[in-house]
C-alpha cells in the first residue's frame, strides 16, 4: 500500500477535516505530543481556530529496539507499562526502571525547553484534542491521556492521522472519542504511511508554538484565563 500522507502538514490538514465538527466548541484546546505530533497539531489548531500547546511524553523503548514501546511516561508522574511486551521479551523490572530514569531526565529537559517558563494551561471543563503523528502500540498516547485526565477536561479526544486497529480500540477505552484518517493493516510503523517522515527537531516545535501564539486572535483567552475568569 502506498503512503497516505505527503508529510505531517498534509496529514494534519486531513486530520483537521475529520475534526471540523469540534470547531467553535467552548474552551477548545489542541495539544500536540512532541516532537512529531506538534506539526500535525499545528494544522489542526489552525483549521479549528483553537489555541495550541504541548504535552510532554516519552516512550519507554525496549533496549536495543527503542522503536518498540514497552511503556511510556508523561508529565505529572504518569507511567504506563505494556505487559505483553515486557513478558514476551523477558524485560526485568530493573531494566525497565533504568530506561525510565533516562527518559525522565529527557522529559524534564523537553518540558523546560518547550514551555519556556509558561504554566501548563488550565484544562478544567475544556474540550481537549490530543494529537500525535501516528499511533502504533498506543502506549505513549495512553500515558498522555491519563496525564490529561488529572486536569479534569470536559471532553478528551485522541486524534492521529493513522492508527493501528489495536491502538484505536485501546485508546477508545481511555479517551471520550478517537479520530483518525486511516487504520491500515498490517500496520508496520507510523513512518511507513508518510512520503516524508523527516524527524521534527526541538527548534521546529518551539517555532510552531511561537507561530501559533502569535496568530491567536486578539482577545482569545488561554485555558488559565478561562478558568480564572470562571472563578472570579
Secondary structure, DSSP 8 states (H G I E B T S, - for coil): ---SBSSHHHHHHHHHHHTGGGTT-TTEEEEEETTHHHHHHHHHHHHHT-EEEEE-EEEEEETTEEEEEEEEEETTTEEEE-HHHHHHHT--HHHHHHHHHHHHHHHHHHHHHHHTT------TT-EEEEEES-BSSSHHHHHHHHHHHTT--SEEEEEEEEB-HHHHHHHTTTSSEEEEEE--SS---GGGGBS------HHHHHHHHHHHHHHS-TT---HHHHHHHHT-
